[in-house]
């Protein structure tokens, strides 16, 4: 029941794979029956050190980390 941020969730899942695109992470969230997509540049959050941009996840959020395009 503790709050979990996007960076914490990614860390607990083992971090990014070598083919991940950390600049295009998405959070799929349903609010009042409407699906909403939040795109986060996790690389920028990490590099800036600005943890205020680390989004707190909600219970039914789905985190999507796409593969980078070579």
C-alpha positions in Angstrom: 0.0 0.0 0.0 3.0 2.3 -0.2 3.3 4.9 -2.9 5.4 3.8 -5.9 7.0 6.1 -8.4 7.8 5.3 -12.0 11.5 5.1 -11.4 11.0 2.8 -8.4 8.8 0.5 -10.5 11.4 0.3 -13.3 14.1 -0.3 -10.8 12.1 -3.1 -9.0 11.5 -4.7 -12.4 15.2 -5.0 -13.0 15.9 -1.7 -14.9 16.0 -1.1 -18.6 17.1 -3.7 -21.1 19.8 -2.9 -23.6 17.2 -2.3 -26.3 14.8 -0.2 -24.2 13.9 3.4 -25.1 13.9 5.2 -21.8 13.1 8.5 -23.5 9.7 7.2 -24.5 8.2 5.5 -21.5 4.4 5.6 -21.3 2.0 5.2 -18.4 -1.5 4.1 -19.4 -4.0 5.4 -16.8 -7.8 5.2 -16.7 -9.5 8.2 -15.2 -13.3 8.3 -14.9 -13.5 5.5 -17.5 -11.3 7.4 -20.0 -7.9 5.9 -20.9 -5.1 8.4 -20.8 -1.5 8.0 -22.0 1.3 9.9 -20.2 4.7 9.9 -21.9 7.8 10.4 -19.7 11.4 10.9 -20.8 12.9 8.8 -18.0 16.4 9.6 -19.2 15.8 13.3 -18.8 14.4 12.8 -15.3 17.4 10.7 -14.2 19.9 13.0 -15.9 18.4 16.2 -14.4 18.1 14.8 -10.9 14.7 16.5 -10.7 12.7 13.8 -8.8 9.6 16.0 -8.8 9.1 14.8 -12.4 9.1 11.2 -11.2 5.4 10.4 -11.5 3.7 8.5 -8.7 1.9 5.5 -10.0 -1.7 4.7 -9.3 -3.1 1.2 -8.6 -4.2 0.3 -12.1 -1.5 2.1 -14.1 0.3 0.1 -16.8 3.9 1.1 -17.6 5.1 0.5 -21.2 8.8 0.7 -22.1 9.2 0.5 -25.9 12.2 -0.8 -27.7 14.5 1.7 -29.3 14.6 1.8 -33.1 18.0 1.1 -34.6 
